[in-house]
């Protein structure tokens, strides 16, 4: 899953990014409203964490412009203000949720995961694909009754495939959603992680579709 943080408090933004990356998310960070609007419009994001008080363009206007352009990416708005009017204004511009500073990182993470589940059309944090069970909230994986230990990045790759089980997911799509836009390494890193997943999950779970990408089989 790929997230965008638009927050001008650099220490907070970098702290949030570090925490979310440790949870397996790919995270991009910008510190200006106009840049955030451009980045959100250009990138394939699963969720935007958007501050309200921003230089260049405030969060209300960024959110409104994204919605006016038909961009339905889930948006979690952050603000140092505290009042029903501010919350109503944020939600009226098209935000999906609202969090007032100071907030607990644990609460933010829970809100992020809830919005991602809602945005994916699934009310459950548990994905079941054949004998495979992926608990996205607990970050646990089972094949049948056997629990399989995965690294953070392995889990992130599997989650991306599991949310689109039965579909072909291209290497570039995996890179976009699991590694951030600043990644300039070898794109074949995806193959390395898919190979590791195959060793741990067993044969026939992930199929390579030559020239197109990978498919997590539903059987």
N, C-alpha and C positions, 0 to 999 in steps of 0.2 A: 504494500500500500504506500502511495506517495502523497505526502502532505506538504502544504505551503504555509509557512508562518510569516505573517506581515505584522511586524512589531518594531517600533522605533527604540524601545528600551533594549539596547544591544545585549546587556548582560542577561536579562530575562529571556530574550529570544534565543540566545546561544544555550542557555541552561535548559530551556524547553526542548530545543533541537537535540541536545545531547541525550536527554532522558528518553525522548521518543525514538531516537536511533537505537538506543540500547534495547528498546522493546521490539526492534525489527523493522521499524518504518523507515522509508526513504524520506528525508526531510530537506526542503529548500527554505532559505531564509532571506527575506528582503526587509528593508527598514523604512520604506517610503510608500505612501499610498498609490502614487502614479505607477511606480515600479511594480507594486503588488498587483494592480489592475492589469498591467501588461503581462506579467508573469502568469497570473491565473488564467488569462485569456489564451495564452500561447501554450501552456503546459497541460499535460494530462494528469490532473490532480484528483485524488479521491476525497480530499477534504482541505478546506482553508481555515486556518486559525487567524482571525482578523481583529487587530486592535482598532478601537474607534478613533482615538486621538493620534493622528498620524500627520507628518509633514507632507506637503504636496497635494494630498486629497484625503479627507477623513474617511473612516471606515464605513460610515453610512453611505457616502457617495460611491465608494468602491463597490459595496454590496449591491446598491441599486443599479449601478452601471452593468455589473455582471448579470444580474437578473434581466435587465432590459435587453441585453444581448442574447438572451436565451440560455445562459450558462447556469445549469442547475446543480453545480457542485455544492455539497453540504458545507455550510459556513457556520463556524463557532466564533461569536464575537466576544472580544475581551474589552473591558473598560475599567478605569479607576473610578468612574462615577457610580453612584448608587441611588437608584430611584426608579419608580415604576414607569415614568415618562421615558427615560432613556432606554429601558428594556423594550417598551412598546415601540419606540421609534426604530430600534434595531431590528425587531421582528417584522415591523411593517415594511422595511426595505427589502425583506426577503431572507434574513438570517434564519438559521434553523435552531440555534440555541444561543445562550447568552451566559457569560460568566463574569462576575465582578471581582476585580483585584482588591485585596490580595486573595489568592485562592490556593487550595491544596493541589499539588501536582497529581495526587492520586485521583482527586475529583476531576481534574482536567482530562486525565487519561481515560477515566470511565465515560466521560461525556464524548470524547473522541471515538471510542469504540462503539458507543451506542449509536452515534450518528453514522458511522461507517456501516453498521449492521442495517440501520434504517435505509441508508442510501443504496445498499445492495439488495434491498427488497427482502431481507431475511430478518425475522424477529428473533431468531435463535443464534447464539454465538457458536453453536456446534454445527460443523459441516460434516455430513455423512455421505461418503462416496463408496459404495460397495462395502467391503470389509474395513475401509479406512475411516477413522473418526478424527476430525481436526477440531479441537476445542480452542477457538480463537481468543477467548477471554482468559482461559487458564494456561494457554500456550502449551497444550499437551496433545500428543498424537498417539493413536492406538491403531494397530492392525489386528483385527479380531479382538482378543482379550489382552494382547501383548502391547505394553507401552513402549514406544520407540523414542529414544533420546535424540533430539536434533539441536544443532547450534541455532543461534538467533537468525542467521542469514538463511540457513537451510529451511527453517520454519517459514520465513518470509516468502521464499520462493514457492514452497508448497502451498502456502495460503493463497498466493496469487493464482496458482493453477487450480486449487480446490474451489475457489469462488467462481471459477468458470469451467467447472468439470464438464467433460464431454466436448468442449470447444478447443480449437487450436489456438494456442497463445504463442505469439512470435517471440523470438529472442529479444527484439527491441522493446516489446511491451513489458517483458519481465525486467529488463534493465531500467525502463522508465519508472516502474512502480516499486522496485526493490532497491535500486541504487539512485542517488540523487543526480541532478543535472550536471553537477561538477565532476562526475566520474569520467575520467579520461583513460582508464585502463583498457585491457584487452576485453572486447565484448564476449570472447569465448569463456569468460569467467562463468557465464550462465551454464555452459555445458559441464563445467567442473561441479557445480552445485547439483545439477540434475543427476549427474553420475553418482554423486554421494547419496542423493535421495533414493536412487534405484537400489543401491547396495543395502540401504537400511530398510526400505519398504518392501523389497522383493521384486521379482521380475513381473512384467506385464502391467504394472501400475501406471507408469508414465511412458507414453509412446512418442517416438520422434516421427514427425511428419516431414519428410525430406523437403527442404527448401521453404518450409512454412513455419515450423516451430514445434511445440510440444503439446500433448493432450493428456490430461489425467483421465484415465478410463473409468467409466461408471460401473463396470462389472465387479 
